[in-house]
C-alpha cells in the first residue's frame, strides 16, 4: 500500500502535458520507423 501511495503521489506531481509529449514522441518514432521500412521495401522492389 505504501508503494501505491507513492505512485499516486508521483502521478499527481507529473503533469499530463509531459505524458502527452512522451506519447507524441513515441508515436513519431514508430511512424518514422514504419515509413523508413516501407521506403526501403519500395526501393528494393523498384531496383
N, C-alpha and C positions, 0 to 999 in steps of 0.2 A: 504493500500500500504506500510505503514511503516513496518507492520508485515512481509510482503512478502520480503522486502529488508533485514530485519534482518535474515529471514530464509535462503535467498540466501547467505548471508554473513557467516552464521553458516555452511551451506553445503560446501561452498568453503574452510572454515577453516578445517573442519573434513576431514580426509584422506579416500580414497577409501579402503585402507588396513584395517582400523578399521571396516568399513562396512562389508567387506568380512569376517573378523574374527567373527563378531557378527552373520552373516548369517550361517557360518560354525558351530558355537556353537549351534545355534538353530536347525540346521539340525541334528547334532549329538544327541541332546537331543530327538528330535522327533523319530529318528531312534532307539535309546535305548529304548524309551517307547514302540514302536511297537514291538521290539524284545522281550522285557520283557513280554508284553501281550501275544504274540504268544507262548513264553516259558511256561507261566502258563497255557494256554489253552491246550498245548500238554501234560503237566504233569498231568492235571486233566483228560484228556481223556485216558491216559495210566493206571492210578491208578484205 
